[in-house]
């Protein structure tokens, strides 16, 4: 069954997974990155909204997404604040951390599991438990990237240490 799931996945899924693993592993080391991608990452929320909109309707779906997004934003801000060391000339110095990797994997596998459930077990996919769990994970993940973007934006340029 596992092999049929892997074989049944679209071919484009595997390069996406490889890119997300590579990006997540890079985030585990201290690095200096261009700032604009950090500001674009919250737009994953737009993708999450699209994924949630494709779910079967459930009571309170959008309220759960909104609360999870806000909670993810607060947690992302608090977690990332001490890990954003500084910014200068469009560059940001970030500490290595595993949260980015975990969130990227959660988003990927959540969407993969949604596709598998929809194809193999439409009853599970349509269940309130699946729909609400999917929605909460999507909101938390998207919100965490928003929290880091706000944290990065709020740091004054040249306010903390940057490499020479």
Residue, then its C-alpha position, 0 to 999 in steps of 0.5 A: x500500500x505504501x508503495x502504491x501511494x508513493x507511485x501514485x503521487x505526482x512526479x513534481x511532488x518529489x523535487x518539491x520535497x527535496x527543495x523543502x528538505x534542503x531549505x529546512x536543513x540550511x535553516x539549521x545553521x547560522x546564516x546571513x540571508x537576503x531579507x525579502x524571502x522572509x517577508x514573502x514567506x507569510x504568503x504561504x498563508x494564501x496557499x493555506x487559505x486555498x488548501x482550507x477552502x478546498x476542504x469539505x465544509x465544517x462548522x467553525x472552519x475559518x474561525x479555527x484557521x484564524x485563531x491558529x494563524x494568530x497563535x502561530x504568528x505569536x509563537x513564531x514571533x516569540x520563538x524567532x525574536x532571539x534568533x534574528x541577530x540583525x539586519x543590514x543592507x537587505x541582509x538578515x543574520x539568523x541563528x540556526x534552528x529546527x523550527x523552520x525545517x519542522x514547519x516546512x515538513x508539516x506543511x508538505x506532509x499535511x498536504x500530502x496526507x490530505x491528497x492521499x486521504x482524499x484519494x484513498x478514503x474520502x470518508x476520512x478526508x470529509x470527517x470533521x476531525x480530519x478537516x479541523x486538524x488540517x485547518x489548525x496545522x495549516x493556520x499554525x504553520x502559515x502564522x509562524x512564518x508571519x511571526x518571523x517576518x514581523x520580528x525581522x521587520x521590527x529589528x532596527x537596521x544595524x541594531x545587532x551584530x552582523x558579520x563583517 
